[in-house]
Amino acid sequence: MKYLVLFAVLALAYALWRQQRRTPPPVQQSRPPSAPAAPQDMVACAHCGVHLPRDEAITLDTRHYCCAEHQQRDAR
């Protein structure tokens, strides 16, 4: 019986030793991160005040709107 326990302890020690010896998988080469996008001018909606990029805003005279609905409501 004591030989069986001794064998189990040795087997466990061997398994733990092998697990620690394993080399980690090779790290895959990834592309370097791309440069961040250039900052954009932000404008506030004249109706609700939400900020959005100037390119996405609807412009009427000097006022900017986030959607056509706000432009129509403000025109009334």
N, C-alpha and C positions, 0 to 999 in steps of 0.2 A: 504494500500500500504506500509506504513512504517513497518508493522508487517512482510510483505513478505521480505523486505530488511533485517530486523533484523534476520529473520529466515535463510536467505541465508548467512549472515555474520557468524552466529553461526554455521551453517553446515560446512562452509569453515574452521573455526577455529577448530572445532572438527575433521575434516578430517586431517588437518595439525598436530594436536596433536597426533592422532592415528598413523600417518605415522612416526613421530619421536619416538614414543614409541616402535615400532616394533623392535624386537631383530634381529640382523643380523643372517644369516644362520650359523650353526656351521662350524668351520674351519675343513676341512678334514685333517686327519693325513697323512702326506706324509713321504716317506722313507727318511732317511738322505742322502745327496748327497754322491755319491761314490767318492773314492779317485781318484785324477787325475792320468792319465797314466804316466808312467816313461818317462823321457826325452830320446830322441833318438839322436844318432850321425847323424849330417847332413854333406853332402858332396856336392860339386859344380860340375855341369856337365862341363867336359873339353871342350866341344864345345860351349855351349851357356851360361854357368855360372849360370843356375838356381840351386837353392839349393833344395835337396830332402833327405829323410831319407836314410841312408846307406843300409837298408834292401831292398829298392825299386830300388836302383841304379844298373846299369849294369856295372860290374867291368872288366876291361881289364888291366892286369899288375897292375900298381898303379893308373891308370886313371879311373874316374867314369863318367858314361853317364846317361842321363835321359831317353833315348830311343834307340832302336836298330838303327834307322836312323842316329842319331848323332854319334853313334859308327862307323857305316860304312863310313860316310862322313869324319870323322877324321882319319880313317885308310888309306885313299887314299893318 
